[in-house]
């Protein structure tokens, strides 16, 4: 079925990132669950938005994806023929035409510049010949596009704007997550002669950058938000990253089974952390 293929293109295994960002500004606002606008916004940032973002990327990464063992799964996205991918823009466009007017209806006209921001960043990232996805480290800066989900949520749900420290934390988290994906894809990316931060500096140095980013994230949580529970949880992840780098995997390539396990654990951790963050509202209140 075409729908199942389109669903696979949207990478359900990675939906946790957009869900996390969407729910953050709604922390402690249980009354929002009664609003159709909340649920439509949640639907949009899962399938329609991810279908556009990842489908667009699949259309320009055909050669690279052929060599990527992670592809053709609901965790990491679809693999298709060049002919199928060439026409993928049509269903992507149709889905946006059907859904974006509802976003504007629920969130007002300011949704338009937010949506244009999605288009601009994804367009720059996925340019066929000079896309920022292959101009490291600029591919990391493009992760700021994920942060546009926060103002989209604010507009749809009429919530307060989080402090700048929250946005800084989310940007670091987005870069960290992208670098983790680059480490997993380092072998197929090198085989396809694709340039990424990881293929240029290597897995070990990339993991060191990831560890550094997580250390800053923990410091932000503890210093600015006084959040020791969430900070400790992230600290446990930091310990695993150190063990991974210095004792377990080092610069070894992960197997598909290991990648799927990491994806599963990431989803479990995402559910647990967003549940805590939403319940506590810890990222909406700066203590110093």
N, C-alpha and C positions, 0 to 999 in steps of 0.2 A: 504493500500500500504506500502511496505517495506520502500520506500524512506521517507514517512511521519513519520514512526517510527524512522528511522535514524535521521531525522531532529529534532524530539522531543528529542532524546538522546543528541543532540548537544546543547540543551537548548538555543534557540534563544533569550529568554528573558534576557540572561546574555551575549550576544555577545557584548554588549556595552563596556565591559571592555577590550576585545582584540582589538576592533576597536579603542578605545581611545588610547591605547598604540601604535598601528600601525601608526596612523595618526600623533602622536606627533612629530616625527623627520622630518616629511614632511611639517611642519608649514611654511606657506607663499610661498610654492613652487607650484604654480598653474600649471606650465608647466608639472608637473608630471602626471597630469590627462590625458595627451596625450599619455602616455606610457602604452602599454599592461602589462608590468611588474608590474606597480603600481596596476592595477586592479586585476591581478592574485594574487598578494600578499595579497590584501584586501580580495579576495575570500578565500584564504587558511586559514587566521587567523579567519575567521568566521566559515565556516562549517568543513573543514577537520581537523583543529587543535582542535576545540572544540569537534568534534565527537570522536577524539582519547582520549582527556583528560577526558571528562565526561563519555564516554562509558567505558573506562578502570575503572573508579571509580565505575560505576554502576555494573560491573561484580563482584566486591569484596564486594559491600555493599548491596547485595540482601536482607539479613535479616533486615537490618536497614531501607531500603527503603520501605519494606512492611508496616512498621508502620508510615511512613512519609506521612502526608496528603498533603504535597506540591507536591509530585510526580505525574506523569502522566499528566503533562501540558507542553505546549510549553514554559512557563516561567521557570519552574524548572526541567524539564527533564522527561524522560519516566519511566514507571514501566512495567516490563515484567516478564515472567516466568523464572525460573532458567535455563530451557532448552534453551530458546531463548538467555539469557545472556551468557550462556556457549559458544555459537557459535558466539558471537558478535565480537570476535577478528578477524574473517575472513573478514567481510566487512571493519572493521577499517584498517586492513593491506592492503587490496586492494586499498582503498582510498589513503593511504599514498604512495603506490607503483606508483599510477597513478599521484600523484601531486608533490611529493618531487623532482623528476627529473627536473620538470619545475622550482622549486625554485632554484635548483643548476644552471640551465641554466641562469636564470635571475640574481642570486645573487653571483654566483661563488662558489668555493670549500669551502669557509669559512662558507657557509650555513650548511655544514655537521656537524661541532662541535656544532653549535647552535641547530640543530635537535637532535643530540645525547644528548644535555643538556635537551631537552624536555623529551626524553625517560628516562634518568637517574633520573630526579627529580620525574617524574610520577611513575616510577618503585619503587623508595624508598617510595613514599607516599602510593602506593597501594599494597605493599607486603601483601599477604593474612593473615599472622599470626602476623607479626611484622612491619606492615606498619606505617610510620610516621604519618599517618592520625589519629591514635589512640594512639599516644605518645606525648601528650601535654607537653610543648608548641612547640614541634618540627614541628607540622603541620603548624604553622604560618611561620616558616622559609622557608618551602617549597613554600610559595607564591612568593619567589624570581624567581621561574620558569616563572611566568608571565612576568617578566622583560626581558626575552630572546626575546620577541616579538620586543623589541626596536632594538637590533642589527640585527634581521632578517629584519626589515623595512629599517634600514640603509644600509644593504648590497644590498637589492633588488632595493632601490631607490637612492643609492649613495648619501646619505646626511651626514651632519656633526654629530659627536658624541655629544650628549647633555652633559652639565656639571654634575659632580658627585652629585651636590645638586638635580638635576632633578631625578636621579635614587634613591636617598634617599627618596625624596618625594613620588615617585611611589611605593617604597617598603612599606612605611608606609600606603599608600592608599590601597595597596593589602592586607595587614594584617587587616586593618580596615574593608574592605569589607568581608573578610573571617569570621571575628568575628561576623559581623552582621548576616551572614548566620548561624553561630553556635547558636546564640541567637534564631533565628527563629526555629531551629531544636532541641532545647534543650529538649523538651518533648519526641519526638520519639527517640532521641539518648539515653536518660536515660532509656526509656522502652526497648531498645535493648542492654543495658549495654555497650554502646560505650563511650569511654573516649574522651572528647574534653576539651579544655580550659574552655568552657562555662559550661559543665556538672560538672566539678570539682570545679570551684570557684563560680558558680551560675550566673544567668542573671544580677543581679545588679552590681556585681564586673566586669563582662565582659563589661557591658555598660560603666562603669567608665573608663576602659582601652580604649574603643573606643573613648570616649570623650577626653581622654588624647592624643591619637594619632592624633585626628583631631585638637586639640590645637597646637600640634607641626607642623602639616601641614600648618595651618594658619600662624604660626610664620615664617616658611620657605618661604612661598609665599611673605610675607611682607618684611622680613629682607633681604633675599638673592636676590629675584627677583624684589623687589619694586612693587609687583603686588597687588594693593589695590582692584581692581574690582573683580578679581577671589578670592582673599582672603576674601572679604566681602560676596561673594556668599557662600563660604565654611563656613563663620561665621554664616550665616543664618541656615545652616544645623546643626551647633554646637548648636545653640539656640534650634532647634527642639529636638536634642538629650537630652539636659538638661531638656526640658519640658517632654519628654518621660520618662526619668528616675525618676524625682522627683515629677511629678504631674499627668501624664496621665496613662501610662501603668505600670510603676514601674517594678515589677517582674512578671506581668501577661503574659500569653501566647497569642500571636497574633492569630487572626482568619485567615482562608484561604483568605477571602475577603480582609482583611487588608494587608496580605502579597502580594497579587496580586497588590493592590493599591500602596504599597511601591515599587514593581518592576516596575510598570508603571512610577511612579514619578522618579525613578532612571534613567530610560531610557530617559525621557524628560530632566532631569538635565544633563545627559551625553551628549546628543545631543547639548544642549545649551553651556555647558562648552568646549567641544572639538571644537565647532564652534568658540568660542571666543579665545581659546588657539591657534588654528590653524591660525586664522586671525591675532592675535597679535604677535605670536611667543614668548609669555611672558616666557615660561619655557625653552627657549634656550639661554637666556641672563641673566647672573648674574650681578647685579649692585654693589655688594660689597662682 
